[in-house]
């Protein structure tokens, strides 16, 4: 089974990097659409850690990631 995810990379207010992983997304999103959506998330200012640090302060990357799972065996009940 193959799964495609969209990993959105952000820099936090403290300089650390965070990734928002979205599964089952449209695969025809271009750079402009992704930048626009990510900048909207930044402006919402609703994601903070327990210390109040803004987690998504700056949009830095967007990547499609394909993962393929191959089952070798499964024990049946």
Residue pairs with C-beta under 8 A, 6 or more apart in sequence:
1 68
1 69
2 66
2 67
2 68
2 69
3 23
3 24
3 66
3 67
3 68
3 69
4 23
4 24
4 25
4 27
4 64
4 65
4 66
4 67
5 21
5 22
5 23
5 25
5 64
5 65
5 67
6 21
6 22
6 25
6 29
6 34
6 62
6 63
6 64
6 65
7 19
7 20
7 21
7 22
7 61
7 62
7 63
7 64
7 65
8 19
8 20
8 21
8 22
8 34
8 38
8 41
8 59
8 61
8 62
9 17
9 18
9 19
9 59
9 60
9 61
9 62
9 63
10 17
10 18
10 19
10 20
10 38
10 41
10 42
10 55
10 56
10 57
10 58
10 59
10 60
11 17
11 18
11 57
11 58
11 60
12 18
12 49
12 53
12 54
12 55
12 56
12 57
13 53
13 54
13 55
13 57
14 53
17 60
18 55
18 56
20 41
20 56
27 64
29 37
29 62
31 62
34 62
35 59
35 62
38 59
38 62
39 59
41 47
41 56
41 59
42 56
42 57
42 58
42 59
45 54
47 54
47 55
47 56
48 54
48 55
49 55
